[in-house]
Amino acid sequence: MSPDIPEEDSRSIVWFDIDNTLYSANTKISQAMGQRIHAYFLTLGLDDNEASELHHKYYTQYGLALRGLTRHHDIDPMDFDRKCDGTLPLDELIKPDPRLRKLFQDLDRTKVRVWALTNAYKNHAQRVLKILDLEDQIEGLVYCDYEQIGFTCKPEPEYYHNAMKQANVSDPSKCYFIDDSQPNVTSAKDLGWGHCVHFCEVGLEIVDGGKAKKLVQDINTNGIPQIRNLEVLRTVWPEIFV
């Protein structure tokens, strides 16, 4: 093996989404974020209705509203990050959860590595992990690099391939993954990720692509378990907990 290529870790890898997965939708962070993105669209000279429709269109078409903005408008993605993610009062909205930290501590690190996989930029992801007191529990972070032209995001296959490359994983069946987006976990499963779970707090409301949405039970699960409490991972993935 080339000395420049690290030897692949034989352990499996657990990928945790961050937003609306590591904290509850009850925090209303998606609503706060939606308001900020809407305000950003208004700076393009759109009225309220136009801004709402274009926000939802870009989110649906590209996975992130920002990707549509960077493709079709002369905007600086880092300016977007500063004014949207960067102004969220996260310290007021989320707090450390000892039960969540214990869940991470109980993952058997002789069997798995633990990484985060997010569509946010690194600054926001790191802020959330720090506030939740999980920084030391996450071994690696794969994020959307807003500074890269044409950056990818979930649920695009390229994003998952890049994540595996960054984590030096060649066998997708070794990937455990939990995300609050059904398209994201479905995409991962279609790529061969072996243990996908959809986190969905049924009955709660979120803002998705600028539109309010009530979370409901999956009808077509594609064989993917749906849970509404992260503690259930101990039952769904018993083989990787101590």
Backbone as JSON, one array per atom type, in Angstrom:
{
  "sequence": "MSPDIPEEDSRSIVWFDIDNTLYSANTKISQAMGQRIHAYFLTLGLDDNEASELHHKYYTQYGLALRGLTRHHDIDPMDFDRKCDGTLPLDELIKPDPRLRKLFQDLDRTKVRVWALTNAYKNHAQRVLKILDLEDQIEGLVYCDYEQIGFTCKPEPEYYHNAMKQANVSDPSKCYFIDDSQPNVTSAKDLGWGHCVHFCEVGLEIVDGGKAKKLVQDINTNGIPQIRNLEVLRTVWPEIFV",
  "N": [[0.85, -1.2, 0.0], [0.47, 2.24, -0.74], [2.44, 4.7, 0.93], [1.18, 7.12, 1.18], [-1.49, 6.68, 1.35], [-3.73, 6.11, 3.84], [-4.2, 3.19, 5.85], [-7.22, 1.37, 5.64], [-9.7, 1.63, 8.14], [-10.98, -1.06, 9.96], [-13.34, -1.05, 11.29], [-16.92, -0.47, 11.43], [-18.89, 2.44, 10.48], [-20.66, 5.09, 11.98], [-22.94, 7.42, 10.93], [-24.17, 10.49, 11.86], [-26.76, 12.69, 11.21], [-27.17, 16.21, 11.85], [-28.85, 18.69, 12.32], [-32.18, 18.95, 13.49], [-32.07, 16.33, 14.16], [-30.12, 15.62, 16.12], [-31.11, 17.33, 17.94], [-34.38, 18.29, 19.09], [-37.25, 18.92, 16.98], [-38.92, 20.53, 18.35], [-37.5, 22.68, 19.23], [-37.75, 24.72, 17.45], [-35.9, 25.63, 15.67], [-35.8, 25.19, 12.92], [-37.87, 26.83, 12.08], [-36.9, 29.36, 12.79], [-34.68, 29.45, 11.14], [-35.9, 29.28, 8.65], [-37.22, 31.76, 8.55], [-35.05, 33.5, 8.37], [-33.85, 32.74, 5.96], [-35.93, 33.36, 4.23], [-35.98, 36.13, 4.53], [-33.55, 36.68, 3.34], [-34.02, 35.98, 0.68], [-35.81, 38.02, 0.08], [-34.12, 40.16, -0.22], [-33.37, 40.0, -2.79], [-35.08, 41.46, -4.23], [-37.61, 40.48, -4.44], [-41.17, 39.95, -3.87], [-43.13, 38.96, -0.96], [-44.58, 36.56, -1.57], [-43.33, 35.68, -3.94], [-40.75, 35.28, -2.99], [-41.18, 33.2, -1.15], [-42.07, 31.13, -2.83], [-39.89, 30.78, -4.58], [-37.87, 30.1, -2.8], [-38.85, 27.62, -1.86], [-38.88, 26.21, -4.27], [-36.13, 26.13, -5.01], [-35.1, 24.72, -2.83], [-36.41, 22.25, -3.1], [-35.55, 21.46, -5.64], [-32.74, 21.49, -5.54], [-31.9, 20.53, -3.07], [-30.83, 22.21, -1.18], [-31.66, 25.55, -0.46], [-29.7, 27.46, -0.79], [-28.04, 26.45, -2.79], [-29.5, 26.86, -5.13], [-29.57, 29.63, -5.08], [-26.85, 30.27, -5.43], [-26.45, 29.3, -7.96], [-28.14, 30.71, -9.66], [-28.16, 33.39, -9.02], [-26.28, 36.32, -8.22], [-24.76, 35.88, -5.62], [-22.94, 35.78, -2.52], [-22.01, 32.88, -1.03], [-20.93, 32.69, 1.54], [-21.72, 35.03, 2.72], [-24.43, 34.56, 2.86], [-24.35, 32.43, 4.71], [-23.37, 33.72, 7.0], [-25.47, 35.53, 7.54], [-27.72, 33.95, 7.8], [-27.52, 31.06, 8.96], [-25.52, 31.89, 10.74], [-26.64, 33.83, 12.42], [-28.45, 32.6, 14.02], [-29.87, 32.13, 17.24], [-28.55, 29.98, 18.79], [-27.63, 29.24, 21.35], [-29.71, 29.93, 22.97], [-31.71, 28.28, 22.16], [-31.07, 25.53, 22.14], [-29.81, 23.01, 24.37], [-27.34, 21.17, 26.27], [-27.83, 17.62, 26.48], [-27.85, 15.21, 28.78], [-28.65, 12.54, 28.43], [-28.45, 12.16, 25.7], [-25.72, 12.5, 25.35], [-24.84, 10.3, 26.8], [-25.82, 8.27, 25.2], [-24.14, 8.46, 22.99], [-21.72, 7.91, 24.26], [-22.09, 5.28, 24.87], [-21.85, 3.93, 22.52], [-20.05, 1.39, 20.98], [-16.81, 1.77, 20.62], [-14.89, 0.07, 19.76], [-16.0, -1.24, 17.74], [-17.21, 0.6, 16.03], [-16.72, 3.72, 14.3], [-17.53, 7.19, 14.81], [-19.14, 9.64, 13.1], [-20.24, 12.89, 11.91], [-22.69, 14.0, 9.58], [-23.67, 16.45, 7.56], [-25.8, 18.93, 5.99], [-25.24, 21.49, 6.49], [-22.95, 24.31, 6.76], [-19.57, 24.16, 8.0], [-19.19, 25.89, 10.23], [-21.7, 26.31, 11.5], [-22.37, 23.63, 12.07], [-20.33, 22.91, 13.87], [-20.85, 24.7, 15.94], [-23.33, 23.76, 16.9], [-22.67, 21.13, 17.74], [-20.86, 21.76, 19.78], [-22.45, 23.19, 21.63], [-24.22, 21.17, 22.33], [-22.55, 19.57, 23.72], [-21.08, 17.52, 22.49], [-18.8, 17.47, 21.04], [-16.43, 16.05, 21.6], [-17.25, 13.53, 21.13], [-17.59, 13.05, 18.49], [-15.84, 11.92, 15.77], [-15.24, 12.77, 13.22], [-16.22, 15.17, 10.72], [-18.38, 15.72, 8.1], [-19.34, 18.12, 5.88], [-21.3, 20.62, 4.07], [-19.44, 22.32, 1.84], [-19.53, 25.46, 1.47], [-17.83, 27.23, 0.29], [-16.8, 26.06, -1.9], [-17.1, 25.94, -5.34], [-20.03, 24.86, -6.93], [-20.73, 23.03, -4.92], [-21.77, 19.94, -3.35], [-24.63, 18.24, -1.85], [-26.61, 16.37, 0.55], [-29.6, 14.97, -0.85], [-27.82, 13.98, -2.82], [-26.06, 11.51, -4.65], [-23.29, 11.88, -5.05], [-22.47, 13.31, -2.84], [-22.57, 11.47, -0.73], [-20.71, 9.62, -1.64], [-18.41, 11.2, -1.53], [-18.31, 11.6, 1.21], [-17.74, 9.01, 2.17], [-15.24, 8.73, 1.05], [-13.79, 10.74, 2.38], [-13.86, 9.71, 4.94], [-12.46, 7.44, 4.55], [-13.69, 4.97, 3.82], [-14.59, 2.07, 2.18], [-16.5, 0.13, 1.86], [-19.85, 0.28, 1.54], [-21.77, -1.1, 3.0], [-20.96, -1.09, 5.58], [-21.8, 1.22, 6.68], [-23.65, 2.99, 9.01], [-26.5, 5.01, 9.43], [-28.35, 7.88, 10.35], [-30.98, 10.17, 9.85], [-33.11, 13.05, 9.64], [-34.44, 13.42, 7.31], [-36.37, 11.82, 4.95], [-35.82, 11.48, 2.12], [-33.03, 11.7, 2.24], [-32.12, 9.46, 3.73], [-33.14, 7.45, 2.18], [-31.75, 7.76, -0.22], [-29.17, 7.12, 0.66], [-29.55, 4.43, 1.39], [-30.14, 3.37, -1.12], [-27.67, 3.52, -2.24], [-26.38, 1.51, -1.04], [-25.75, 1.75, 1.64], [-25.65, 0.22, 4.7], [-27.25, 0.29, 7.08], [-29.71, 2.11, 7.64], [-31.66, 4.68, 9.16], [-34.64, 6.47, 9.68], [-35.22, 9.4, 11.3], [-37.95, 10.74, 12.85], [-40.07, 12.93, 14.29], [-43.01, 12.37, 14.81], [-45.96, 14.25, 14.44], [-45.0, 16.69, 15.28], [-44.19, 20.02, 14.13], [-42.33, 21.38, 11.44], [-40.29, 23.69, 9.52], [-39.8, 23.35, 6.21], [-37.89, 23.89, 3.5], [-38.91, 26.44, 3.5], [-41.6, 26.12, 3.85], [-44.23, 25.37, 6.11], [-44.55, 22.26, 7.72], [-46.16, 19.37, 8.89], [-44.95, 16.68, 10.7], [-45.24, 13.33, 9.75], [-46.15, 9.84, 9.97], [-44.16, 7.55, 8.11], [-45.29, 6.22, 5.03], [-44.45, 4.71, 2.8], [-41.79, 3.04, 3.54], [-39.57, 1.83, 2.45], [-38.23, -0.2, 3.6], [-36.81, 0.99, 5.62], [-36.26, 1.65, 8.97], [-38.31, 3.73, 11.04], [-37.95, 6.08, 13.58], [-38.77, 7.93, 16.56], [-37.4, 8.73, 18.72], [-34.13, 9.0, 19.77], [-33.05, 7.19, 21.54], [-34.07, 4.76, 20.84], [-32.36, 3.74, 19.02], [-30.68, 2.03, 20.33], [-32.05, -0.31, 20.35], [-32.57, -0.76, 17.65], [-30.02, -0.84, 16.53], [-28.5, -2.85, 18.09], [-26.11, -4.25, 18.06], [-23.96, -2.49, 18.03], [-23.73, -1.18, 20.37], [-22.5, -0.88, 23.72]],
  "CA": [[0.0, 0.0, 0.0], [1.23, 3.47, -0.81], [2.54, 5.36, 2.24], [0.33, 8.3, 1.19], [-2.87, 6.26, 1.54], [-3.85, 5.45, 5.14], [-4.86, 1.89, 5.84], [-8.62, 1.51, 5.98], [-10.14, 1.16, 9.45], [-11.84, -2.23, 9.77], [-14.61, -0.86, 11.99], [-18.02, 0.18, 10.73], [-18.95, 3.87, 10.78], [-21.99, 5.62, 12.24], [-23.1, 8.8, 10.47], [-25.31, 11.19, 12.45], [-27.16, 14.02, 10.78], [-27.12, 17.11, 13.01], [-30.04, 19.52, 12.55], [-33.46, 18.24, 13.63], [-31.81, 14.94, 14.52], [-29.47, 15.63, 17.43], [-31.98, 18.11, 18.82], [-35.78, 18.11, 18.71], [-37.94, 19.94, 16.19], [-39.57, 21.42, 19.31], [-36.65, 23.85, 19.45], [-38.19, 25.72, 16.48], [-34.75, 26.15, 14.91], [-36.13, 25.21, 11.5], [-38.69, 28.01, 11.85], [-36.01, 30.52, 12.84], [-33.85, 29.41, 9.94], [-36.78, 29.61, 7.53], [-37.44, 33.21, 8.55], [-33.83, 34.17, 7.92], [-33.68, 32.48, 4.53], [-36.95, 34.14, 3.55], [-35.5, 37.52, 4.51], [-32.46, 36.76, 2.37], [-34.64, 36.0, -0.64], [-36.41, 39.33, -0.13], [-33.07, 41.11, -0.64], [-33.23, 39.88, -4.25], [-36.09, 42.33, -4.84], [-38.85, 39.71, -4.59], [-42.16, 40.18, -2.83], [-43.24, 37.84, -0.02], [-45.02, 35.34, -2.23], [-42.27, 35.27, -4.86], [-39.64, 34.78, -2.18], [-41.57, 31.9, -0.6], [-42.13, 30.14, -3.9], [-38.55, 30.51, -5.1], [-37.19, 29.38, -1.71], [-39.3, 26.22, -1.88], [-38.45, 25.63, -5.55], [-34.7, 25.84, -4.95], [-34.89, 23.66, -1.84], [-36.89, 21.0, -3.69], [-34.78, 21.11, -6.83], [-31.3, 21.37, -5.31], [-31.57, 19.99, -1.75], [-30.59, 23.38, -0.33], [-32.0, 26.81, -1.13], [-28.46, 28.16, -1.12], [-27.5, 25.98, -4.06], [-30.21, 27.58, -6.17], [-29.12, 31.02, -5.03], [-25.51, 30.4, -6.01], [-26.49, 28.95, -9.39], [-28.97, 31.6, -10.46], [-28.08, 34.77, -8.55], [-24.91, 36.72, -7.88], [-24.67, 36.02, -4.16], [-21.79, 35.19, -1.86], [-22.54, 31.87, -0.09], [-20.48, 32.94, 2.91], [-22.59, 36.1, 3.22], [-25.66, 33.83, 3.22], [-24.1, 31.67, 5.94], [-23.25, 34.66, 8.12], [-26.74, 36.18, 7.82], [-28.76, 32.96, 8.09], [-27.05, 30.16, 10.03], [-24.66, 32.57, 11.71], [-27.39, 34.67, 13.36], [-29.37, 31.79, 14.84], [-29.53, 32.19, 18.66], [-28.52, 28.57, 19.17], [-27.44, 29.08, 22.8], [-31.0, 30.11, 23.62], [-32.67, 27.31, 21.66], [-30.69, 24.14, 22.45], [-29.0, 22.81, 25.57], [-26.8, 19.8, 26.35], [-28.74, 16.6, 26.97], [-27.03, 14.12, 29.33], [-29.07, 11.25, 27.86], [-27.88, 12.09, 24.36], [-24.28, 12.27, 25.51], [-24.67, 8.91, 27.25], [-26.06, 7.44, 24.02], [-22.89, 8.48, 22.22], [-20.69, 7.24, 25.06], [-22.38, 3.85, 24.89], [-21.48, 3.32, 21.25], [-18.85, 0.58, 21.17], [-15.81, 2.32, 19.71], [-14.07, -1.01, 19.19], [-16.75, -1.73, 16.58], [-17.61, 1.68, 15.13], [-16.3, 5.12, 14.38], [-18.72, 8.03, 14.85], [-18.97, 10.87, 12.34], [-21.43, 13.69, 11.61], [-22.9, 14.21, 8.14], [-24.63, 17.54, 7.58], [-25.92, 19.83, 4.84], [-24.86, 22.83, 6.92], [-21.54, 24.63, 6.67], [-18.87, 23.67, 9.19], [-19.33, 26.78, 11.38], [-22.96, 25.98, 12.17], [-22.29, 22.27, 12.6], [-19.45, 22.92, 15.05], [-21.57, 25.41, 17.01], [-24.35, 22.87, 17.46], [-22.0, 20.04, 18.47], [-20.26, 22.31, 21.0], [-23.52, 23.49, 22.59], [-24.78, 19.89, 22.78], [-21.49, 18.85, 24.45], [-20.8, 16.28, 21.75], [-17.6, 17.65, 20.22], [-15.45, 15.0, 21.85], [-17.84, 12.24, 20.77], [-17.61, 12.99, 17.04], [-14.46, 11.77, 15.3], [-15.07, 13.45, 11.95], [-17.36, 15.95, 10.29], [-18.54, 15.98, 6.66], [-20.28, 19.23, 5.78], [-21.39, 21.26, 2.77], [-18.42, 23.35, 1.75], [-20.12, 26.57, 0.73], [-16.78, 27.97, -0.41], [-16.44, 25.31, -3.11], [-18.03, 26.15, -6.45], [-20.76, 23.66, -7.29], [-20.71, 22.06, -3.82], [-22.86, 18.97, -3.34], [-25.29, 18.07, -0.57], [-27.59, 15.29, 0.58], [-29.44, 13.51, -1.03], [-27.1, 13.65, -4.05], [-25.12, 10.39, -4.48], [-21.9, 12.34, -4.98], [-22.18, 13.74, -1.48], [-22.3, 10.27, 0.07], [-19.43, 9.07, -2.11], [-17.37, 12.06, -0.98], [-18.25, 11.34, 2.65], [-17.02, 7.76, 2.35], [-13.85, 8.99, 0.7], [-13.18, 11.5, 3.48], [-13.73, 8.82, 6.11], [-11.68, 6.28, 4.11], [-14.55, 3.79, 3.88], [-14.82, 1.56, 0.82], [-17.64, -0.79, 1.87], [-21.03, 1.01, 2.02], [-22.58, -1.89, 3.93], [-20.46, -0.8, 6.92], [-22.3, 2.54, 7.08], [-24.88, 3.22, 9.77], [-26.86, 6.41, 9.13], [-29.65, 8.37, 10.79], [-31.24, 11.52, 9.35], [-34.54, 13.37, 9.75], [-35.0, 13.54, 5.97], [-36.58, 10.53, 4.29], [-35.03, 11.39, 0.88], [-31.6, 11.51, 2.54], [-31.83, 8.08, 4.12], [-33.47, 6.6, 1.03], [-30.62, 7.87, -1.14], [-28.07, 6.35, 1.24], [-29.89, 3.01, 1.27], [-30.01, 3.01, -2.54], [-26.23, 3.42, -2.54], [-25.84, 0.34, -0.36], [-25.45, 1.96, 3.05], [-26.27, -0.98, 5.25], [-28.1, 0.4, 8.27], [-30.27, 3.46, 7.6], [-32.81, 4.93, 10.03], [-35.28, 7.77, 9.51], [-35.64, 10.02, 12.55], [-39.13, 11.55, 12.54], [-40.87, 13.2, 15.49], [-44.37, 12.43, 14.28], [-46.87, 15.15, 15.12], [-44.4, 18.01, 15.43], [-44.16, 20.82, 12.9], [-41.06, 21.99, 11.06], [-40.3, 24.44, 8.27], [-38.99, 22.59, 5.24], [-37.89, 24.64, 2.26], [-39.7, 27.64, 3.67], [-43.01, 25.77, 4.04], [-44.54, 24.64, 7.33], [-44.91, 20.86, 7.44], [-46.35, 18.52, 10.06], [-44.27, 15.4, 10.51], [-46.19, 12.22, 9.77], [-45.6, 8.49, 9.85], [-43.85, 7.14, 6.75], [-46.15, 5.21, 4.43], [-43.52, 3.84, 2.06], [-40.53, 3.14, 4.28], [-38.47, 1.25, 1.69], [-37.49, -1.07, 4.51], [-36.0, 1.81, 6.53], [-36.96, 1.88, 10.23], [-38.57, 5.11, 11.44], [-38.01, 6.23, 15.03], [-39.02, 9.31, 16.99], [-36.56, 8.96, 19.89], [-32.81, 8.44, 19.46], [-32.77, 6.07, 22.43], [-34.51, 3.53, 20.17], [-31.21, 3.2, 18.28], [-30.11, 0.92, 21.12], [-32.8, -1.5, 19.95], [-32.44, -0.94, 16.2], [-28.62, -1.2, 16.26], [-27.96, -3.38, 19.36], [-24.77, -4.81, 17.88], [-22.87, -1.5, 18.11], [-23.74, -0.55, 21.69], [-21.89, -1.69, 24.78]],
  "C": [[0.87, 1.24, 0.0], [1.28, 4.13, 0.55], [1.65, 6.6, 2.33], [-1.14, 7.96, 1.44], [-3.0, 5.54, 2.87], [-4.59, 4.13, 5.02], [-6.29, 2.05, 6.31], [-8.94, 0.9, 7.33], [-11.14, 0.03, 9.23], [-13.21, -2.06, 10.43], [-15.67, -0.28, 11.06], [-18.02, 1.66, 11.12], [-20.41, 4.3, 10.95], [-22.01, 7.09, 11.83], [-24.36, 9.39, 11.12], [-25.54, 12.5, 11.7], [-27.19, 14.9, 12.03], [-28.47, 17.81, 13.24], [-31.32, 18.72, 12.48], [-33.29, 16.74, 13.82], [-31.18, 14.87, 15.91], [-30.19, 16.54, 18.43], [-33.4, 18.01, 18.26], [-36.3, 19.25, 17.83], [-38.68, 20.92, 17.09], [-38.77, 22.69, 19.57], [-37.02, 25.01, 18.55], [-37.02, 26.33, 15.7], [-35.06, 26.18, 13.42], [-37.0, 26.42, 11.15], [-37.83, 29.27, 11.83], [-35.13, 30.61, 11.6], [-34.68, 29.79, 8.72], [-37.03, 31.1, 7.41], [-36.22, 33.95, 8.0], [-33.58, 33.95, 6.42], [-34.7, 33.28, 3.73], [-36.51, 35.6, 3.44], [-34.38, 37.7, 3.5], [-33.01, 36.79, 0.95], [-35.27, 37.36, -0.95], [-35.39, 40.36, -0.59], [-32.82, 41.02, -2.15], [-34.23, 40.76, -4.98], [-37.41, 41.63, -5.07], [-39.87, 40.16, -3.55], [-42.29, 38.91, -1.99], [-43.59, 36.53, -0.71], [-43.95, 34.8, -3.17], [-41.1, 34.66, -4.1], [-39.95, 33.39, -1.63], [-41.54, 30.81, -1.67], [-40.74, 29.79, -4.42], [-37.71, 29.75, -4.07], [-37.56, 27.89, -1.78], [-38.84, 25.51, -3.16], [-36.98, 25.23, -5.49], [-34.41, 24.7, -3.97], [-35.27, 22.3, -2.43], [-36.0, 20.53, -4.82], [-33.32, 20.78, -6.52], [-30.91, 20.78, -3.95], [-31.29, 21.06, -0.73], [-30.96, 24.63, -1.12], [-30.75, 27.54, -1.59], [-27.88, 27.71, -2.46], [-28.2, 26.64, -5.24], [-29.78, 29.03, -6.24], [-27.76, 31.2, -5.7], [-25.5, 30.1, -7.51], [-27.17, 30.02, -10.24], [-28.89, 33.07, -10.07], [-26.63, 35.07, -8.13], [-24.82, 36.97, -6.38], [-23.43, 35.31, -3.64], [-22.3, 34.17, -0.84], [-22.1, 32.09, 1.35], [-21.27, 34.08, 3.55], [-23.92, 35.49, 3.67], [-25.47, 33.11, 4.55], [-24.04, 32.59, 7.15], [-24.62, 35.21, 8.53], [-27.86, 35.21, 8.19], [-28.34, 32.04, 9.24], [-26.34, 30.92, 11.14], [-25.4, 33.43, 12.71], [-28.39, 33.89, 14.2], [-28.95, 31.85, 16.31], [-29.49, 30.78, 19.27], [-28.39, 28.36, 20.68], [-28.75, 29.21, 23.56], [-31.97, 28.97, 23.27], [-32.34, 25.85, 21.99], [-29.76, 24.1, 23.66], [-28.42, 21.4, 25.55], [-27.82, 18.86, 26.96], [-27.9, 15.42, 27.48], [-27.38, 12.76, 28.75], [-28.49, 11.07, 26.46], [-26.39, 11.82, 24.44], [-24.01, 10.82, 25.92], [-24.89, 7.95, 26.08], [-24.79, 7.34, 23.18], [-21.78, 7.74, 22.96], [-20.86, 5.73, 25.05], [-22.17, 3.16, 23.55], [-20.14, 2.62, 21.42], [-17.78, 0.99, 20.15], [-14.81, 1.26, 19.22], [-14.73, -1.55, 17.92], [-17.07, -0.64, 15.56], [-16.83, 2.96, 15.37], [-17.57, 5.96, 14.3], [-18.42, 9.37, 14.18], [-20.3, 11.59, 12.22], [-21.48, 13.98, 10.12], [-24.02, 15.24, 7.98], [-24.65, 18.32, 6.28], [-25.59, 21.27, 5.22], [-23.38, 23.06, 6.63], [-20.88, 24.28, 8.0], [-19.08, 24.56, 10.43], [-20.59, 26.46, 12.19], [-22.89, 24.6, 12.81], [-21.45, 22.23, 13.88], [-20.09, 23.64, 16.22], [-22.56, 24.48, 17.69], [-23.7, 21.77, 18.29], [-21.39, 20.54, 19.78], [-21.33, 22.57, 22.05], [-24.11, 22.2, 23.16], [-23.77, 19.05, 23.58], [-21.19, 17.5, 23.81], [-19.51, 16.36, 20.93], [-16.63, 16.49, 20.37], [-15.96, 13.61, 21.49], [-17.85, 12.01, 19.26], [-16.18, 12.97, 16.51], [-14.2, 12.5, 13.99], [-16.35, 14.15, 11.55], [-17.32, 16.14, 8.77], [-19.65, 17.0, 6.52], [-20.34, 19.74, 4.35], [-20.38, 22.4, 2.74], [-18.91, 24.48, 0.85], [-19.08, 27.34, -0.08], [-16.36, 27.3, -1.72], [-17.51, 25.54, -4.18], [-18.7, 24.82, -6.82], [-20.79, 22.6, -6.2], [-21.94, 21.15, -3.86], [-23.49, 18.91, -1.94], [-26.15, 16.82, -0.61], [-28.86, 15.78, -0.09], [-28.68, 13.11, -2.29], [-26.1, 12.52, -3.8], [-23.67, 10.84, -4.32], [-21.51, 12.76, -3.57], [-21.83, 12.55, -0.58], [-20.97, 9.62, -0.35], [-18.26, 9.89, -1.54], [-17.19, 11.82, 0.51], [-17.46, 10.06, 2.93], [-15.53, 7.94, 2.06], [-13.14, 9.73, 1.82], [-12.94, 10.62, 4.7], [-12.92, 7.57, 5.81], [-12.45, 4.98, 4.33], [-14.82, 3.33, 2.45], [-16.08, 0.69, 0.72], [-18.88, -0.07, 2.4], [-21.87, 0.22, 3.03], [-22.14, -1.67, 5.38], [-20.98, 0.53, 7.47], [-23.63, 2.44, 7.82], [-25.23, 4.7, 9.6], [-28.24, 6.73, 9.66], [-29.8, 9.83, 10.4], [-32.74, 11.78, 9.49], [-35.21, 13.52, 8.38], [-35.15, 12.17, 5.32], [-35.83, 10.43, 2.96], [-33.54, 11.14, 1.15], [-31.27, 10.06, 2.9], [-32.14, 7.11, 2.98], [-32.33, 6.6, 0.03], [-29.45, 7.03, -0.64], [-28.32, 4.85, 1.1], [-29.73, 2.54, -0.18], [-28.55, 2.85, -2.96], [-25.56, 2.25, -1.81], [-25.46, 0.55, 1.09], [-26.31, 0.98, 3.85], [-27.29, -0.82, 6.34], [-28.65, 1.82, 8.37], [-31.53, 3.55, 8.47], [-33.33, 6.34, 9.78], [-35.76, 8.26, 10.86], [-36.79, 10.97, 12.26], [-39.99, 11.71, 13.79], [-42.32, 13.46, 15.06], [-45.26, 13.34, 15.13], [-46.32, 16.55, 15.31], [-44.37, 18.72, 14.08], [-42.78, 21.41, 12.68], [-41.31, 22.89, 9.85], [-39.3, 23.78, 7.35], [-39.03, 23.33, 3.91], [-38.79, 25.86, 2.31], [-41.17, 27.38, 3.91], [-43.2, 24.99, 5.35], [-45.02, 23.24, 6.98], [-45.06, 20.1, 8.75], [-45.74, 17.16, 9.78], [-45.25, 14.25, 10.71], [-45.45, 10.89, 9.63], [-45.32, 8.16, 8.38], [-44.85, 6.09, 6.27], [-45.31, 4.2, 3.66], [-42.13, 3.97, 2.68], [-39.34, 2.6, 3.52], [-37.6, 0.37, 2.59], [-36.63, -0.32, 5.5], [-36.79, 2.04, 7.82], [-37.17, 3.37, 10.47], [-38.69, 5.17, 12.95], [-38.24, 7.7, 15.37], [-38.23, 9.67, 18.25], [-35.22, 8.28, 19.63], [-32.45, 7.27, 20.35], [-33.14, 4.72, 21.79], [-33.38, 2.94, 19.32], [-30.57, 2.03, 19.02], [-30.79, -0.4, 20.74], [-32.61, -1.81, 18.47], [-31.03, -1.4, 15.82], [-27.95, -1.8, 17.52], [-26.52, -3.85, 19.25], [-23.65, -3.8, 18.04], [-22.89, -0.72, 19.44], [-23.12, -1.48, 22.73], [-22.97, -2.16, 25.74]]
}
